């Protein structure tokens, strides 16, 4: 009886968590592309105006970023100005929650068929590398190790802390600006 | 509670063995198909491989309505559109693809157009676009390696845009795959070797990469055992019917395995090398396999060690300490490659191919990094890592 009452609340909590994480990740993608040269190098290979989406099927939370040139991303929130070029779609909210709560690595989620790629797979692979780089920066090492296939050996603590601080500051600023707007 | 999860799907009826081709008319009739079209290439026709299929159908009173025998090695959207037009004009109702990867992929793409309508195959590119069953579709492989007869993907080149269009849907899977040893009996030695090593690589990567699962493992190990036991036998005696059938079955089993558990870095490097240097896929697989296994070694020590049983048999497996089995598996594969080199000069290094220059390695590494299969490699691969593997594979 109690479980039946708790279930909708748990589902709602998961939904809110996934939505919040998408908002943080979208803003963090924009931020990391402004501070990290490796991410910029990865993004430069994408066409200018390239739209990338991560979403929960069938019509759940989503994040959309655009490559605006020079390796920089712009976060569009959950609405795209035109059809997206590559979409990574979680088959279910529960699968998105597993990945975004770092219980399942992104690479394992792909291997487990938790999500689908719609669009050019090579761009999706590139965006996954960018996401991995982002997670390595903004998450404590112990958690990042649960999120990425392999924690980058060459990422030293000072670089990580400085970059993470810059990213979080930019994310927080973006949140405040969005709230004011 | 376990954290493991997997999916496994293979609805293809496998019709294998002696006089398998003679089952085609019955199977077609069972799907109410009376006007089949054959899609193949000139090489298959010139080798006389269509004759037993046509004879098998005619003996059962089933006429082959149309034969398209001009599928190029890299099939294109134009070819697919032209074949679809012939299919419609001749009022065919089913497709039999006979050949290697290109003819089979073309058959899958033609089936999309003639079932879904239209003339632009590019409209159906991507995953999950096709939502309903297609026309009856049979596949008769004439090489023992690609496993395309049991995969739900096809790749067709868009000539105008210069890009490869991927198609992925479970509806692309044929209704039946007909594995008849007569179809591979005349394969020349170097193609026999390269395609068998393609199947071996499918199985080994399937067993060691991230999406491995108990069902694909069973198919992969069986395939490895068959290739290990039969390949050299067939190389020494090409007319060995039983050995040919073993290799053909191994190819199908490896296809079932990898289409359910994906492949890794060997394929990423192989796809890039094929695109840049135009080397045959099977040759690339054979070439890169040991170098990639060495790169992945510490991540895959346990499963790779298990493979020794299927590569070398129970005696050598039992005599090898558990801690050395992974290395012994790599040695077994190297030994097999050496034997193939001796018999048909199947290259073991990039230098031995005479078609790759050292200054192309960077471009191969960069392209490999963006290949979809790299996602499933058990160990993360950076550009530096890919370059290092290529350098080791150079000479």
Contacts between the chains, C-beta under 8 A, distances in Angstrom:
chain1	res1	chain2	res2	distance
A	104	B	3	7.7
A	107	B	210	6.3
A	107	B	375	6.2
A	107	B	376	7.8
A	108	B	210	6.7
A	110	B	210	7.9
A	110	B	375	5.2
A	110	B	376	7.2
A	111	B	209	7.8
A	111	B	210	3.9
A	111	B	211	3.9
A	111	B	262	7.0
A	111	B	375	7.7
A	111	B	376	5.8
A	112	B	5	4.7
A	112	B	6	6.9
A	112	B	7	8.0
A	112	B	211	7.2
A	113	B	6	7.9
A	113	B	7	5.0
A	113	B	211	7.8
A	114	B	5	8.0
A	116	B	127	5.8
A	116	B	128	6.8
A	117	B	127	6.9
A	117	B	372	7.9
A	118	B	126	5.9
A	118	B	127	6.4
A	118	B	128	7.9
A	119	B	126	7.4
A	121	B	166	7.2
A	121	B	372	3.9
A	122	B	370	3.8
A	122	B	371	6.9
A	122	B	372	7.1
A	123	B	370	7.9
A	124	B	372	7.6
A	125	B	369	7.5
A	125	B	370	5.3
A	125	B	371	7.1
A	125	B	372	6.2
A	125	B	374	6.3
A	125	B	375	6.1
A	126	B	370	5.9
A	128	B	375	6.8
A	148	B	380	7.7
A	149	B	379	7.6
A	149	B	380	4.5
A	150	B	379	6.9
A	150	B	380	3.6
